[in-house]
Amino acid sequence: MNKEGAKEALKVFKELFDDGLITEADYQKKKEEILSMITANLTSPLNSPHVTPVGTPIVSPKIREPVVSSPSTQPKKRVDPPVQPPSEKINQVDFKERQRKVSEELKAKQEKEDAQKGSSALGVLEEQLADILKEPVPWTETNTPKSVPTTKTVATKSLQCVATLASHSNYVFCLAVQGSRLFSGSGDATIKVWDLHSLQCTQTLREHESTVYALTLHDQYLFSGGWDNTIKIWNSKSLQCEDTLKGHTNYVSALVGTGGYLYSGSWDHTIQMWDLKSRQVVASAIKEANGRPTNGHTNCVSTLAFTQEGQLISGSYDNTIKIWTPELECKKTLLGHSNWVYSVAMSGNRLFSGSRDNTIKVWDPSTGKCQNTLTDHSDYVTSLITDGDYLYSGSMDESIKVYDMRTMQCVQTLKSHTGNVFALHSAHSTLYSGSWDKTIKIWQ
């Protein structure tokens, strides 16, 4: 009998003894037999697992009388029955854990017996067997389980500010990233183009007459919305302004694109849907039409996003969040914030909203129910973005909170800005933040 076979046999006899199916005397007898077999096997030149030395009893894990090979008969090839059902594969991790538990139980039992009547014969036998069997079963390809259950651990996020970009002369309101280029819109009425390799401003775009408040990249274009009530269309390669969209009567505060359409939100309380081929408004979400309410917003439309099903999400200074069809038919209005909604972000089937009431709310957009409220910020929550398992929030308290969305716990607070963190963007495992301190921070 080799060591592996002995371990499995001992395990079976131990289980039988624990279940009361064999007596302690029988259990000790079997252990003595196994010990003698292992010792003989280690010292005998015939220690092949397929040949039994003459006179050595064969002991299988099942309870049966020993079979003795007679000197006058040809030794038979040994066939051990499986100690586990064929459908079960030995899990090495589970085996080691059971071995550890059995060892602890035996140790405790030994200590108890030693205290009562000194070292017993059974305890000595346990020590001898432990010395022989202490080597672990080799981790080979044949006994390695295909999958080993593991406990999922949540790693703590650890971001550090690796660069600060300073060129704007006023607040940074919005950010967008395309490849190795970063775009930033500012209260100085410009869009800065940054090379993310050299971290230098390579170009300044000057077409807006006032604050650049919104940026988005879609298809082959960069779109910018300004406080001059216009939307500029820039060729993302040449960075030439190709067109100006005019349809809003107040500041353009939010932009998002999908398919052949661009959606814009404004301080005029409306959402406009633009056809990018004709560059005309094809639908509008407004407070009322022809004197009749249409479930539109009643204040500035500050933020826009899409669900994974393609529905449009809008947040407003009227304290509400609305869910729209692509054709701008309002399907739901989410109530819960007690002040302006500054930002919304989606991750899978969860919607996040940041508000002037200093909270972040977690919603199920399919039901419109609020699932959670996060209260870690001490001032207005002005920007949100999701990336992988993490939610990032920027605030008027000059910090960025990092939430693990698996637990919805804040795992890090980033502090480097000296003003409201109004813009967040994430790309290629890098976080970008824009602030009223006129700078852009890069976090990795």
Residue pairs with C-beta under 8 A, 6 or more apart in sequence:
1 9
1 34
1 37
1 38
1 41
1 59
2 41
2 47
2 49
3 38
3 132
3 133
3 135
4 137
5 49
5 80
6 34
6 37
6 38
6 129
6 132
6 133
7 99
7 133
7 137
8 61
8 83
9 30
9 34
9 59
9 60
9 61
9 83
10 31
10 34
10 129
10 133
11 83
11 98
11 102
12 61
12 62
12 83
13 22
13 27
13 30
13 31
13 61
14 27
14 102
16 22
16 27
16 63
17 23
17 24
17 26
17 27
22 30
22 63
24 122
28 121
28 122
28 125
30 59
31 122
31 125
31 126
31 129
32 125
33 57
33 59
33 66
34 59
34 129
35 125
35 128
35 129
35 132
37 56
37 57
37 59
38 132
39 132
40 53
40 56
41 47
42 132
44 53
46 53
49 78
50 77
50 78
51 75
51 77
51 78
52 58
52 69
52 75
52 76
52 78
54 69
54 71
54 75
55 68
55 69
55 71
56 69
57 66
57 67
57 68
58 66
58 67
58 69
58 78
59 66
60 80
60 81
61 80
61 81
61 83
62 81
69 75
69 76
84 90
89 145
89 146
90 143
90 145
91 145
91 148
92 137
92 139
92 143
92 144
92 145
92 148
93 145
93 148
93 149
95 137
96 136
103 130
106 126
106 130
109 123
110 119
110 120
110 123
110 126
113 119
113 120
113 122
113 123
114 120
114 123
137 143
154 404
154 406
154 407
154 411
156 411
156 412
157 390
157 402
157 404
157 411
157 412
158 412
159 402
159 412
159 414
159 431
159 443
159 444
160 443
160 444
161 414
161 416
161 441
161 442
161 443
162 442
162 443
162 444
163 199
163 441
163 442
164 416
164 439
164 440
164 441
164 442
165 182
165 184
165 194
165 199
165 201
165 439
165 440
165 441
165 442
166 438
166 439
166 440
167 192
167 201
167 204
168 184
168 186
168 187
168 188
168 190
168 192
168 438
168 439
169 186
169 188
169 438
170 186
170 187
170 188
170 211
170 438
171 186
171 187
171 211
171 419
171 420
171 422
171 435
171 436
171 438
172 184
172 185
172 186
172 422
172 423
172 434
172 435
172 436
172 438
172 439
172 440
173 185
173 186
173 187
173 211
173 212
173 213
173 214
173 422
173 423
173 434
174 184
174 185
174 212
174 213
174 214
174 215
174 423
174 434
175 182
175 183
175 184
175 185
175 215
175 423
175 424
175 425
175 432
175 433
175 434
175 440
176 182
176 183
176 215
176 216
176 217
176 222
176 425
177 183
177 196
177 217
177 425
177 427
177 432
178 217
178 222
178 236
180 195
180 196
180 197
181 193
181 194
181 195
181 196
182 193
182 194
182 196
182 432
182 440
183 191
183 192
183 193
183 194
183 215
183 217
183 222
184 191
184 192
184 194
184 215
184 423
184 434
184 440
185 191
185 211
185 212
185 213
185 214
185 215
185 224
186 192
186 211
186 212
186 438
187 211
187 212
189 206
189 208
189 209
189 210
189 211
189 212
189 226
190 204
190 205
190 206
190 208
190 212
191 204
191 205
191 208
191 212
191 215
191 222
191 224
191 234
192 201
192 203
192 204
192 205
193 201
193 202
193 203
193 204
193 205
193 239
194 200
194 201
194 202
194 440
195 202
199 442
203 239
205 224
205 234
205 239
205 241
207 224
207 232
207 241
207 244
208 224
208 226
208 227
208 228
208 230
208 232
209 226
209 228
210 226
210 227
210 228
211 226
211 227
211 251
212 224
212 225
212 226
213 225
213 226
213 227
213 251
213 252
213 253
214 223
214 224
214 225
214 252
214 253
214 254
214 255
214 264
215 222
215 223
215 224
215 225
215 255
216 222
216 223
216 255
216 256
216 257
216 262
217 223
217 236
218 256
218 257
218 258
218 262
219 257
219 276
220 235
220 236
220 237
221 233
221 234
221 235
221 236
221 242
221 276
222 233
222 234
222 235
222 236
222 239
223 231
223 232
223 233
223 234
223 255
223 257
223 262
224 231
224 232
224 234
224 255
225 231
225 251
225 252
225 253
225 254
225 255
225 264
226 232
226 251
226 252
227 251
227 252
229 246
229 248
229 249
229 250
229 251
229 252
229 266
230 244
230 245
230 246
230 248
230 252
231 244
231 245
231 246
231 247
231 248
231 252
231 255
231 262
231 264
231 274
232 241
232 243
232 244
232 245
233 241
233 242
233 243
233 244
233 245
233 279
234 240
234 241
234 242
235 242
243 279
245 262
245 264
245 274
245 279
247 264
247 272
247 274
247 281
248 264
248 266
248 268
248 270
248 272
249 266
249 268
250 266
250 267
250 268
250 300
251 266
251 267
251 300
252 264
252 265
252 266
253 265
253 266
253 267
253 300
253 301
253 302
253 303
254 264
254 265
254 266
254 301
254 302
254 303
254 304
254 314
255 262
255 263
255 264
255 265
255 304
256 262
256 263
256 304
256 305
256 306
256 312
257 263
257 276
258 306
258 310
258 326
260 275
260 276
260 277
261 273
261 274
261 275
261 276
261 282
261 326
262 273
262 274
262 276
263 271
263 272
263 273
263 274
263 304
263 312
264 271
264 272
264 274
264 304
265 271
265 300
265 301
265 302
265 303
265 304
265 314
266 272
266 300
266 301
267 300
267 301
269 286
269 287
269 296
269 297
269 298
269 299
269 300
269 301
269 316
270 284
270 285
270 286
270 287
270 296
270 297
270 301
271 284
271 285
271 296
271 297
271 301
271 304
271 312
271 314
271 324
271 328
272 281
272 283
272 284
273 281
273 282
273 283
273 284
273 326
273 327
273 328
274 280
274 281
274 282
275 282
283 327
283 328
284 328
285 294
285 296
285 297
285 314
285 322
285 324
285 328
285 330
286 294
286 296
287 293
287 294
287 296
287 297
287 298
288 294
288 296
294 330
295 322
295 330
295 333
296 330
297 314
297 316
297 318
297 320
297 322
298 316
298 318
299 316
299 317
299 318
299 340
300 316
300 317
300 340
301 314
301 315
301 316
302 315
302 316
302 317
302 340
302 341
302 342
302 343
303 314
303 315
303 341
303 342
303 343
303 344
304 312
304 313
304 314
304 315
304 344
305 312
305 313
305 344
305 345
305 346
306 312
306 313
306 346
307 313
307 323
307 346
307 349
307 351
307 365
308 346
308 348
308 349
310 326
311 323
311 324
311 325
311 326
311 331
311 365
312 323
312 324
312 325
312 326
312 328
313 321
313 322
313 323
313 324
313 344
313 346
313 351
313 365
314 321
314 322
314 324
314 344
315 321
315 341
315 342
315 343
315 344
315 353
316 322
316 340
316 341
317 340
317 341
319 335
319 337
319 338
319 339
319 340
319 341
319 355
320 333
320 334
320 335
320 337
320 341
321 333
321 334
321 337
321 341
321 344
321 351
321 353
321 363
322 330
322 332
322 333
322 334
323 330
323 331
323 332
323 333
323 334
323 365
323 368
324 330
324 331
325 331
332 365
332 368
333 368
334 351
334 353
334 363
334 368
334 370
336 361
336 363
336 370
336 373
337 353
337 355
337 356
337 357
337 359
337 361
338 355
338 357
339 355
339 356
339 357
340 355
340 356
341 353
341 354
341 355
341 356
342 354
342 355
342 356
342 380
342 381
342 382
342 383
343 353
343 354
343 381
343 382
343 383
343 384
344 351
344 352
344 353
344 354
344 384
345 351
345 352
345 384
345 385
345 386
345 391
346 352
346 365
346 386
347 386
347 391
347 405
349 364
349 365
349 366
350 362
350 363
350 364
350 365
350 371
350 405
351 362
351 363
351 364
351 365
352 360
352 361
352 362
352 363
352 384
352 386
352 391
353 360
353 361
353 363
353 384
354 360
354 381
354 382
354 383
354 384
354 393
354 395
355 361
355 380
355 381
356 380
356 381
358 375
358 377
358 378
358 379
358 380
358 381
358 395
359 373
359 374
359 375
359 377
359 381
360 373
360 374
360 377
360 381
360 384
360 391
360 393
360 403
361 370
361 372
361 373
361 374
362 370
362 371
362 372
362 373
362 374
362 408
363 369
363 370
363 371
364 371
372 408
374 393
374 403
374 408
374 410
376 401
376 410
376 413
377 393
377 395
377 397
377 399
377 401
378 395
378 397
379 395
379 396
379 397
380 395
380 396
380 420
381 393
381 394
381 395
382 394
382 395
382 396
382 420
382 421
382 422
383 393
383 394
383 421
383 422
383 423
383 424
384 391
384 392
384 393
384 394
384 424
385 391
385 392
385 424
385 425
385 426
386 392
386 405
386 426
387 426
387 429
387 431
389 404
389 405
389 406
390 402
390 403
390 404
390 405
391 402
391 403
391 405
392 400
392 401
392 402
392 403
392 424
392 426
392 431
393 400
393 401
393 403
393 424
394 400
394 420
394 421
394 422
394 423
394 424
394 433
394 435
395 401
395 420
395 421
396 420
396 421
398 415
398 417
398 418
398 419
398 420
398 421
398 435
399 413
399 414
399 415
399 417
399 421
400 413
400 414
400 415
400 417
400 421
400 424
400 431
400 433
400 443
401 410
401 412
401 413
401 414
402 410
402 411
402 412
402 413
402 414
403 409
403 410
403 411
404 411
414 433
414 443
416 441
417 433
417 435
417 437
417 439
417 441
418 435
418 437
419 435
419 436
419 437
419 438
420 435
420 436
421 433
421 434
421 435
422 434
422 435
422 436
423 432
423 433
423 434
423 435
424 431
424 432
424 433
424 434
425 431
425 432
426 432
429 444
430 442
430 443
430 444
431 442
431 443
431 444
432 440
432 441
432 442
432 443
433 440
433 441
433 443
434 440
435 441
